[in-house]
């Protein structure tokens, strides 16, 4: 009997304990349901820019600085200016100056969803013109070619006037400073690629229109070993000025050969923007003295360039004092367009047409006090100012004021 009573007591106690546990569990579930879920931070959005460049081969010494300047500016933009809830990133690829490789890389970018690309590869720019239109991808380059500038293509933008228009400002400088009664004689030395050929036809026509006699052109390879033949021909034809449409790996050997042949005192040498920089001075020393170049970007000694370079250096940028590094202006325009498109439509609607509308809206966009960029339906050059610089005393200094480049339409 006693054993039965004890068993009933244990059963009653067990039921009471089970009821208490059930009530406690229900209370915990109710409390959990009423407690707000922990906030999970939203994943930061990333907007990619697609860069394609010739990072290996003869032109790599220049092209690597083009990429570095773009990457450095994007880093500066993300850390100093920024886009709310997002960041800009540069995807880059080396096409080794092969058109097929460049097109393949462009296609990969499109498949990845990238809607803005940049390249300086001359042949590739032409090949991408209609592809960008079909794919609704914006293309921007620091190296404009007249066949892409005129007529203005809806999906292709630049930040400076063409190479021919740059040369036209050099021709004006020559004519303004010529003292003899006969017309000055001027000749091109250039690469046998579109970058070399582009300014020759329109530049020659313009120079002749202002009273300059043009001497037959000469062609040199990307890295010439000896240019004596070309220089002696130009000397025999009586050239007073030689314009080198090349980068320092060719301009340096040409000037060194001219010094060896005793031509530096007889012919005035100059060249495109990318031919003049500290590399040229270090390469050939006194042979660079007096060299002229019409520049579409200010030189690094000017206050606005120096200020931005100092600011970028705080974020890890190593600033080479070379013209190619000024490609961060392209980066600034791209980042501004992306920022405007997101502000207007949001990340969820960011696409090629949105970025294109942002480009088309730019009017006197001030790039850190260095350059103002504007686009119209008829003019996608972005800017049209050129200044002639000269190497004097081992320094690169202004030789003219800023002037408006003429529009040289084919």
N, C-alpha and C positions, 0 to 999 in steps of 0.2 A: 504493500500500500504506500509506504513511504517512498519507494523507488518510483512509483507512478506519479506521485505528487511532484517529485523533483523533475521528472521528465516534462510534465505539463508546464512547470515554471520556466524551464529552459526554452521551451517552444514559444511561450509568451514573450520572454525577453528577446528571442531571436526575431520574432515578428516586429516587436517594437524597434529594434536596431535596424532592421531592413527598411521599415517605414521612415525612420530618421534619415538613413542614407539616401533613400529615394527623394525625400524632400530637399536634402542638401544638393543632390545632383541637379534637380529641377531648378533650384535657385541659381546654381552656377551657370546652367545653360541660359537662363533668362538674363543673367548679368552679362554673359558673353554676347548675347544677341543685341543688348542695348549699348555695348561699348563700341565706339567707332573703330573701324579697321585701321591699322597703321598705314600711314601715307607712304606709297611707293614712289620714289622720285621718278619723274618722267624722263625717259631716255633722251639725251641731247641729240638734236637733229644735226646732220652733217650734209653740207652742200659741196659737191666736188667740182673742181675745175679740171678739165682734161688738157694736159700739155703734151705735145709731140715735138721732139727736137733732135737735132743731129749732135748727139752727145759723145760720139766716137768718130774718129777720122780727122781729116785735115781741118775742118771748121770747128772742131770740138772746143778749142781754147776760147772761142767767142761764145759758142752756144751754151756752154756750161755756166757762164755768168748770167746768161738770159734766164735760165732755170733758177739759179741761186737767187737772183733778184726777185723773181716771182714768189718763191717759197718764203723768202725773208719778209717780203711785204705782207703776205698773207698771215704770217705769224704775228707781225706787228699789228695788223688789223684785228685779229682775234683777241689779242691781249690788251690793246689800247682803245679800240673803237668797238668792235664786236657787233653781233646780232643777238637779240634776246632769244635765249633758248636754243641757240645753234652755233655752229662753227663752220668755217670754210676750210677746205682741204684741197691740196694740189695732188692729183694723180698724174704721174709723169711716165714717159716712155721714150726710148731711144730708137729712132728709125734708121740710124747709120747712113743718112742721106739717100735712102732707098724709098722710092715712091710707093712700091708695093707694100713695104713694111709700114709706112705711114698710114696708108689707107686701111690696112688690117687693124692697126691700133685704134684708128678712129672708129671703125665698126665695133670694136670691143667696148669702147666708151659708150657708144649709143646703146648697145645691148645692156650695159650696166645702168643706163638711165641718166647719164651725164648729158646736160643740155647746153653747155658752153665749153668751147675748146679754144686753144691758142697755139700757134706755131709760127716760126719764122721761115720754115722750109718753103722756098719759092714755088717749086713745082707742085708740092702738096697743096698749097693754098689754092691753086687753080683747080686741082682735081677735086677739092672738097666743096667748091662753090655751089654746084647743083646738088650735091649730097646733103649739104647743110640745109638747103631750102626744102628738100624732100623730107628730111628727118626733123625739121624745125629745131635746128641746133644753131646757136649763135657762135660765130667765129670772130675773134679779135686778134690782131697782130701788131707788133711794133715796127713791122717792115712792110709798108704798103707798096703794091705794084699797080701801075696805071691800068692794066687790063682788069683789075678787080675794083679799082676806085672809080673808073669812068666806063659806063654809067654806074652810079652807086648801086651796089647789090644789097638787097633788103636784109640779108642775114650776115653780112661781112662788115666789120668795123675796124678802124685804125685809130692811132693817137697822134700821128704826125703826117706831114705831106709826103708825096712820093719821092723816090730817089732822083727822078728827073727834075722835079721842082726844087729839090735841095741843090742839085747841080746848077739850076738856073740862077739861084742866088749867088753861087760862086762866080758864074759868068758875069753877072752884074757887077760884082766886086772887081773882077779883072778889068772890065771895061771902064769903070769909074776911076780906077787908079792907073790906067795906061797913059803914058806921057808922050809916046812917039806918034808921028803923023800917020804911019802905016797902021793897018789893023793888026791887033795881036793874033798870034797863031797858037791854037790850043789843041791838045790831043788827049784821048782816053787811053789808059792802060786798064784792062779789066779781066775778070774771070770769064771763062766760056760757059756760063750758066745764066739763067734768067736774072739773078741778082746782079751779074755783070752787064748783061745786055740791056736791061730795062731802061736805064737813063740815057743810053747812047742815042737812040733814034730821036726821041722828043727833045733831049738835051741839045743834040747837034742842031736841030731845027731852030731851037730858041736862041742858041749862041749866034748862029748865022743871022738871025733876024735883028740882032742888036749890033751887028757889025764886027763879029769875031770870025776869023778864018779858021776853019776846022781842018786839022791834019789827020790823015788816015789813022785809025785806031790800032792798038797792039794788044795781043792777048797773052796772058801768063797763066801758068798752073797755080793751084792753091798754095803750094809751097815750092816756089821756083828756086832752082840751084844757081842759075846764071841767066840774067836778063840783058846781057851785053848786046846781043843782036837787036832786041827790041829798042833799047835805048839809043844805040848808034843810028838806027833807021830814023828815029824821031829827031835826033840831032841833025842828021843830014837833010831832013825835010824842013828844018828851021823852026821847030816847035819852041815857043816862048814859055808855054805853060803845059804841064802834064797833070792830068787829074786821074788819080788811082782809085778805081772802083773796086776795092778789095779790103780785106782785113789785115791786121799787122803781120801775119805769117807771110804775106806776099809784099806788103808795102815796105817792110823792113829790108828784105833782100834787094828790092828795086832801088831804094835810096842808098843802100850800101854800095851797089854796083855803080850808081850814078856818081858817088863820091870817088870811087876807084878810077872811073873814066874821066874825071875832071869836069863833070857836067853840072854840078850843083851851082856853080856861079853863072852858068849860061842859061839854065832852064829853071824856072820857078815851079816847084812841086807842091801839089796839094792832093786832096782826096776826099772821099766820102766820110761821113761822121765816124763810122766804125774803124776807119784806118788810123785814127789819131787817139792816142791815150798814153798813159805812163809806160805801158809795155813797149811802145815804139821808141820812146826816149831812152829807156833802159837798154833796148836792143842795139841801137845804132849811135847813141850818144850825140856828138856834135853834128852828125849827118842829118839829124832831125831838125836842126835850127832853121827857122823860117817857114817850115811846113804849114800849109793852110788847110782848113777844113770847115765847111759850112755845117753847123750843128743844129739839130732840131730839138735837142734837150740842152738845158743850161749845163755849164761845166760845174764840177764839184766845189769850186771855190766860192760860187755864188751863195748868198746867205740862206735862201730857202732850201737849196739842195743840201747844204751842210747841216742845217737844223734837222731836217728829216733823217739824214744819214746818222746823225748823233742819236736821235731818238730810236731808230731801228737798231743801232748798236747795243742799246740797253737790253734788247730782247735776243741777243746772241748773234746778230747779223755781223758778218765780217765784210766790211765795205771795200771792194776794190775800186780804185779811182779810174774806172774805164767806162766808155760810153754804153757798152752792152748792159751794164748793171742798172742803168736808168730804166730798164724794162719794168721796174716796180711801178712805173706810171700805168702800164697795162694792167698790172695787178690791182692798182687803186681803182681804176675805172670798172673792172670786173666786179670787185667787192662792192662798190657803190651800187652797181646795177642789181646785184643779188639782194642787197639790203633794201633797195627801193621796191623790188618785186615782192619780197616777203612782207614788207610793211603794207603794201597795197592788197595782196591776195592771200597771205599766209603761206605756211610751209606746204600745206596740203594741196595748194594750187600752183606751186612753183614749177614752171616748165619753161620750155624754150620761148614760146610766145610771150610769157610774162617777163622774161629777162629782156627780150627784144623791145617790149614796150618801155622798159626802164631805160634802155639805151636811147631810144628815140626821144625820151623826155629830157635828156641832158642838154642843158643850155647854160654855158659858162660855168660848168662844174669845176670848182676850184680844187685842184689836186695839191693840197698842202702848200699853196702859195707858189708852186713851181710852174704850173701850166693850167690853162683853162680849156676845158673840153666841151665842144658843142657838136651836135649832129642834126642835120636836116635830111629831108628825103633825097635831096640832090647831092649832098656832100657828107660822106662818111669818113673823111680824113681825121676828124676830131679837132685838129688845130692846124694852123698854117704859118707859124712863125719860124724863122731861121736866122741864126747869127753866125757870122764868119769868125773863127778863132785862128790863132797862130801860135806856134811854138817860139818863144823868145826867152833867151837865157835859161833854157831848160824847163820853162814853165808854159802852161797852156793859158793864153790870155785872149780877151776879146780883141778883134781887129775891125769890127763894125758894130753897128747897133742892131737890135732886133728888127727884122723886116718881114713883110708879108710875102710868102712864096706865091708865084703866079700859078694859076690852074692850067696845067698843060694837058688838055684833053686829046686823046688820039683822034 
